[in-house]
C-alpha cells in the first residue's frame, strides 16, 4: 500500500495532482490510501478513482501530524510500502518522523525547501539552475526528479487533440483566488467591449475556494455570453477550445504548455513567480506578475490585442524547448516503485523556419527580430545605459510593451554575438507631406557592445535601407550628451537639420518628446527625394 499525505487546507491543487499520481500507482497494481485535512475534499473530486480517504484532524505541529498518520494506519492494520507527502506544512521534522518507520518517502515540492525524503520531486524549471535548486538542502541519501517531465496532470493532457480555438476568452484563478479585480476586467469586457470583442464568449472558472465571486454571478445573470464554470474536475476541454487564457500561473503553466494554449498570466503567490526565460522554455511568453495592480483600461486593451493576435501568441507556444506530455505521474510512480535514480528534464530541438541573416563578422550575425524576442527586446530597452539616451527615459512596463508590440510596424533586427543578443536595431518608413522619411535607432542588449559594433550595424542599416527605400530621407534626434552616437552618425554622413528644412519638421513630428535644447536634429538625404 502507498500512503499519501496531502495538504488540502490551502486549496485543492495539491490534492488533484496526488489524485492523478494515485491513479498511476493503481495502474501499477498498488493500493492507495490518502490522508487529507478534515472537511476539505468534496466527493466529486475523487469518486472516479479507487482511493480511500482518511481525514486528519488539525494537529498542533508537523511531528504530531506525522505521528497521527502512522498511528492511524497501524490501528487499521495497513502495511505501508511507500509514503508520499505533498504540502508546505510538512517540513523536515515531518519527513524525519515518517522515515523512522523504515518506509521509503517521496516528497513533492516547488519551493526548494530542505528535505530528508528518499526522493524529492520538483517540476519547476529554472534553466541551468534547475540542477542547483537543492544543493545543500538534501540528506545524503536523497535523490531528485527535476523539471516539467515530472509535473502531474490529468490523463487527458497526454496527447490532447487539436481543436478549433473558437471558445473566446477563458479566465481562471485556479482552485481559489480573490476575484475582485478580474471581475472588474470581465465587467468592462461585457459592458463596454473593445472593438471586435462585442460578441466574444467569456468563460470563467470558479474554483471551490474562490472568494469575491458575487459580482461574477450578477454579471452572468445579465450577460448571456458570460458562462461560469463551477465544480469542474478538468479544464482540458476549455484550454483546448479557448482563443486566449487569462489567469493565475500555477498548475495552469503545465496545462497551458500541454495544450499549447495562448495565454496571459499573472501571479497570486510567490511560487508562481518565474524568470521569463524559464517560462519561455515552456512556450509561455506573456507573464506579468503584478497584472492585478495595473490600470484596468490598459489591461482590457491588452487582453483585446492579444485575443485579436491569438494566432501569433499560439505560434509562440510552439517554440517550447520543453515538451509537457502529461506523463509525469507515470514517471514518478515508476521511480517510487522501482527505486529509479535521479532524473532531469532535457531540452528538445525546435525546428525554426529559415530566416534571412547577414554575417557582419566571424562571430557576428544579424537576423530579423521575431515575436520570440518580445521580452528580451523590452529588457534591453529598459537597461539604464540605454534609457537615458532615449526621448522617453522612463522604464516601460510589460503591459504597455505587450500592447505596443503587437501593433507596431517597425522593422527590427538583432545582432547576435556567438548566437547571444548583442544589440537591437530598428527602422521604419513613413510618408509626411508626400515625402518618404526613415527613422530608427539601436540599443544595447549586452555590456559587450562597443563602437565597432555600433559602426558595423549603422553601416549595414544605411546600406540596407538605401536598397529598400532608395528615395527616403533619414531623420534622427540624438541626445547632445551622447558623443558616441553623435560622432557615429557624423561619420555616416548625417548633417544638422536647419529649422526651415522639411526634414526638421518631420523629425519634430516623429520625435515629439525630443527638445532642441537636449537633442541634435540630423538627417541624411538620398540622391533623389521622390517618394516611391
Secondary structure, 3 states (H helix, E strand, C coil): CEEEEECCCCCCHHHHHHHHHHHHHHCCCCCEEEEEECCCCCHHHCCCCCCEEEEECCCCCHHHHHHHHHHHHHHHCCCCCEEEEECCCCCHHHHHHHHCCCCCEEEECCCCCCECCCEEEECCCCHHHHHHCCCCCECCCCEEEECHHHCCCCHHHCCCCCCCCCCCEEEECCCCCECHHHHHHHHHHHHCCCCCCCCCCEEEEECCCCECCHHHHHHHHHCCCEEEEECCCCCHHHHHHCCEEEEECCCHHHHHHHHCCCEEEECCCHHHCCCHHHHHCCCCCCECCCHHHCCHHHHHHHHHHHHHCHHHHHHHHCCCCCCCCCCHHHHHHHHHHHCCCCEECCCCCCCCCCCCEEEEECCEEEEECCHHHHHHHHHHHCCHHHHCCCCCCCCCCHHHHHHHHCCCCCEEEEEEECCEEEEEEEEEEEEECCEEEEEEEEEECCCCCCHHHHHHHHHHHHHHHHHHCCCCEEEEEEECCCHHHHHHHHHCCCEECCCCCHHHHHHHHHCCCCCCCCEEEEEECCCCCCCC
